[in-house]
Amino acid sequence: MATKALIVIDVQNDFCPGGALAVDEGDQVVPVINQLMGQFDHVILTQDWHTADHSSFASQHAGKAPFEEIEMAYGSQTLWPDHCVQGSHGADFHPELNLMPAELIIRKGFRTEIDSYSAFFENDHVTPTGLTGYLRERGLSELTFVGLATDFCVAYSALDAVGQGFSARVLLEACRGIDLMGSMETMIGKMKAAGVDLI
């Protein structure tokens, strides 16, 4: 049985040009990812799926602006513009992303009180999404990550994959980053140090 899986992180309208939390050139990953899907027997998608009053939204904190940092019960949290609200156009996958090969869609960030960058855990690094169990039951151990954004949800997913005992690689040509206060350099360094294969 094939042990390789392509994990496509958050290729959603709000992270693409014109979206509420647009990543520069975010839409340019779509044709690259669609082509990659043909090389994998197993394709898994993640989808940011926030409540309208999500605690990671700056709008929920008086006097706070997007991209400021606050302390939450689980640690430091970047505040974001309202994005990927459940059922909204912004939360939808990019219209040109091929959804047909996906055997699983992991929705994350739907708990109002906690954000979720990783495909594996909420930001408390304890609450699981269920992806680890799915991969293990299916015998999938070699994971390739693509999508948005390189320095947040892609990086945290790849780091957690290694932490859970999987091999992880990130195809940088199929990712785009936010680069918030040097976050690209920081997270690339962390991935390299953890043994994530960056291609």
C-alpha positions in Angstrom: 0.0 0.0 0.0 1.3 3.5 -0.8 2.6 5.2 2.2 2.8 8.7 0.7 0.2 11.5 1.2 -0.1 15.0 -0.1 -1.5 17.4 2.5 -2.9 20.6 1.1 -3.1 23.4 3.7 -5.8 26.0 3.6 -6.0 27.0 -0.1 -9.1 29.1 0.6 -10.4 32.4 -0.8 -9.6 34.5 2.2 -5.9 33.6 1.9 -5.8 34.4 -1.8 -5.6 37.8 -3.5 -8.7 39.8 -2.6 -9.4 37.8 0.5 -9.6 39.1 4.1 -6.1 37.7 5.0 -4.6 37.6 1.5 -1.1 36.0 1.1 0.8 37.6 -1.8 0.5 35.3 -4.9 -1.5 32.8 -2.8 -3.6 31.9 -5.9 -0.4 30.9 -7.8 -0.1 27.7 -5.8 -3.3 26.3 -7.2 -2.2 25.1 -10.6 1.0 23.7 -9.1 -1.0 21.8 -6.4 -3.5 20.5 -9.0 -0.6 19.0 -11.0 1.0 17.5 -7.9 -2.2 15.7 -7.0 -1.8 13.3 -9.9 1.5 12.0 -8.3 -0.2 10.9 -5.0 -2.7 8.1 -4.3 -3.7 9.9 -1.1 -4.7 13.6 -0.9 -5.9 15.3 2.2 -7.1 18.9 2.5 -7.3 21.2 5.5 -9.8 24.1 5.8 -9.7 27.0 8.3 -13.3 27.0 9.7 -13.7 29.8 12.3 -16.8 30.9 14.2 -17.8 34.5 13.5 -16.8 35.5 17.0 -13.5 33.6 17.1 -11.1 34.6 19.8 -8.2 35.0 17.3 -9.9 37.8 15.5 -8.7 41.3 16.5 -12.4 42.5 16.2 -13.1 40.5 19.4 -10.6 42.4 21.5 -11.3 46.0 22.3 -8.6 48.4 21.3 -6.6 45.7 19.5 -5.6 45.7 15.8 -4.8 42.8 13.4 -1.3 41.4 13.7 -0.9 42.5 17.3 0.1 39.8 19.8 -1.9 38.9 23.0 -1.5 36.2 25.6 -4.1 33.5 25.7 -4.5 30.6 28.1 -2.4 28.5 25.8 0.3 31.1 25.1 1.0 33.9 22.6 -1.6 34.5 19.9 -1.4 36.7 16.8 -4.6 38.5 16.3 -6.0 38.3 12.7 -8.5 40.1 10.6 -11.8 38.2 10.5 -11.3 35.4 8.0 -12.5 31.9 6.9 -15.8 32.3 8.8 -17.9 29.1 8.6 -20.1 29.0 5.6 -18.7 32.2 4.1 -17.3 32.7 0.6 -13.9 33.4 2.2 -13.9 30.0 3.9 -14.5 28.2 0.6 -11.6 26.5 -1.2 -10.2 28.5 -4.1 -12.6 27.8 -7.0 -9.9 26.4 -9.3 -8.5 24.0 -6.7 -9.2 20.4 -7.7 -11.2 18.9 -4.8 -12.0 15.5 -6.5 -8.9 13.6 -5.3 -9.4 14.6 -1.7 -10.2 11.6 0.5 -10.4 13.7 3.7 -11.0 17.3 4.6 -9.8 18.3 8.1 -11.6 21.4 9.4 -9.7 23.3 12.1 -10.1 26.4 14.2 -13.8 25.8 14.8 -13.5 26.0 18.6 -14.2 29.7 19.4 -11.7 29.9 22.3 -8.6 28.5 20.5 -6.9 29.0 17.2 -5.5 26.2 15.1 -2.6 26.5 12.7 -1.5 22.9 12.5 -3.3 20.1 10.6 -2.6 18.0 13.7 -3.3 20.1 16.8 -5.0 23.2 17.9 -2.6 25.9 19.2 -2.6 24.5 22.7 -0.5 21.6 21.0 -2.7 19.2 22.9 -6.2 19.1 21.3 -6.0 16.8 18.3 -7.7 17.2 14.9 -7.7 13.4 14.4 -5.3 13.5 11.5 -2.6 11.5 13.3 -4.9 8.6 13.9 -6.3 8.7 10.3 -2.8 8.6 8.8 -1.7 5.8 11.1 -4.7 3.6 10.4 -4.2 4.1 6.7 -0.5 3.4 6.9 0.5 6.8 5.5 3.9 7.8 6.9 5.6 10.0 4.2 3.9 13.4 4.1 4.3 16.2 1.6 2.9 19.6 2.6 1.8 22.4 0.3 -0.5 25.4 0.5 -0.9 28.6 2.6 0.8 30.0 4.4 4.3 28.7 4.5 5.3 30.4 7.8 2.1 29.6 9.7 -0.2 26.7 8.9 2.2 24.8 6.6 5.2 25.1 8.9 3.2 24.2 12.1 1.7 21.2 10.3 5.1 20.0 9.1 6.7 20.4 12.5 3.8 18.5 14.2 4.1 15.8 11.6 7.8 15.2 12.5 6.8 15.4 16.2 4.2 12.6 15.6 6.8 10.4 14.0 6.0 11.0 10.3 8.5 12.0 7.6 7.7 15.5 6.3 8.7 17.5 3.4 7.5 21.0 2.2 7.4 21.8 -1.5 8.2 25.5 -1.4 7.1 26.2 -5.0 3.6 25.1 -4.0 3.5 27.4 -0.9 3.4 31.1 -0.2 4.2 32.9 3.0 2.9 35.9 5.0 6.3 36.9 6.4 5.0 38.7 9.5 8.0 40.3 11.3 10.5 37.9 9.9 8.3 34.8 10.3 9.4 33.2 7.1 13.1 33.1 8.1 12.2 32.0 11.6 9.9 29.1 10.5 12.1 27.9 7.7 14.9 27.7 10.3 12.7 25.8 12.7 11.6 23.3 10.0 15.2 22.7 8.9 16.2 22.1 12.5 13.4 19.6 13.1 14.3 17.6 10.0 11.6 18.7 7.7 12.8 18.3 4.1 12.5 21.6 2.3 12.4 21.3 -1.5 
